[in-house]
């Protein structure tokens, strides 16, 4: 999974292509729990480019998108939000794949 590097990169990705933004932070225990399964989920949903957004480095993006709990997921395609799985709750691999299936 690629790391978001700048606000400019975020704006370009959000508006051009099909992306799944994965909001997380190093200190988040629920984020660490799902980390090992994310590569397999990425392989199942290759139509999305998965982008990790560090919540602490890009708090302004979190504010813009109303992401106040992590881990959280938001899908975008060519500037349009496809859907969001945003909450402070721990997510299971099944919940994540169910969410992504619903975006297809």
C-alpha positions in Angstrom: 0.0 0.0 0.0 1.3 3.4 -1.0 1.7 6.2 1.6 0.1 9.6 0.9 2.9 12.1 0.6 1.2 15.5 0.1 -2.1 17.4 -0.1 -1.5 18.0 -3.8 -1.1 14.2 -4.3 -4.4 13.6 -2.4 -6.3 16.2 -4.5 -5.0 14.6 -7.7 -5.8 11.1 -6.6 -9.2 12.0 -5.3 -10.1 13.6 -8.7 -8.4 11.2 -11.1 -8.8 7.5 -10.9 -10.3 4.9 -8.5 -8.8 5.0 -5.0 -9.5 3.6 -1.5 -8.1 5.9 1.1 -7.2 4.0 4.3 -7.0 6.3 7.4 -4.8 5.0 10.2 -2.1 6.0 12.7 0.9 4.3 14.2 -0.6 4.4 17.7 -3.9 2.9 16.7 -4.3 -0.7 18.1 -7.3 -1.5 15.9 -5.3 -0.4 12.8 -2.5 -2.8 13.7 -5.1 -5.7 14.0 -6.2 -5.3 10.4 -2.8 -4.5 8.9 -1.8 -8.1 8.2 -5.0 -8.8 6.1 -4.9 -5.6 4.0 -2.5 -7.0 1.4 -4.9 -9.9 0.6 -7.8 -7.5 0.5 -5.8 -5.3 -1.9 -5.3 -8.3 -4.2 -9.1 -9.0 -4.2 -10.0 -5.5 -5.2 -7.3 -4.6 -7.7 -9.6 -2.0 -9.4 -8.8 0.3 -6.5 -5.4 1.8 -5.7 -5.1 1.6 -1.9 -3.5 4.7 -0.3 -2.6 4.9 3.4 -3.3 8.3 5.0 -1.7 8.9 8.3 -4.3 10.6 10.4 -1.8 12.6 12.4 0.1 13.9 9.3 -3.0 14.8 7.3 -5.5 16.0 10.0 -6.9 18.5 7.5 -8.0 15.7 5.2 -9.7 14.0 8.1 -11.5 17.2 9.0 -12.6 17.8 5.3 -14.0 14.2 5.1 -15.4 14.0 8.7 -13.0 11.1 9.6 -13.0 11.2 13.4 -12.4 7.5 14.0 -9.8 5.0 12.7 -9.3 2.7 11.0 -11.6 4.2 8.3 -12.0 3.7 4.6 -13.3 6.0 1.9 -13.6 5.2 -1.8 -13.3 7.8 -4.6 -13.5 7.6 -8.3 -12.8 10.6 -10.5 -13.8 13.1 -7.8 -16.9 11.3 -6.7 -17.1 9.6 -3.3 -18.2 6.0 -3.8 -18.8 5.2 -0.2 -17.3 5.3 3.3 -16.7 2.9 6.1 -15.9 5.4 8.8 -16.2 4.8 12.6 -14.0 4.3 15.6 -14.9 0.6 15.8 -12.6 -2.3 15.1 -13.2 -3.7 11.7 -13.0 -7.3 10.6 -11.7 -8.5 7.3 -15.2 -9.6 6.4 -16.6 -6.1 7.1 -13.9 -4.5 5.0 -14.5 -6.9 2.0 -18.2 -6.5 2.4 -17.9 -2.7 2.2 -15.6 -2.9 -0.9 -17.9 -5.4 -2.6 -20.7 -2.8 -2.2 -18.6 -0.2 -4.0 -18.2 -2.2 -7.1 
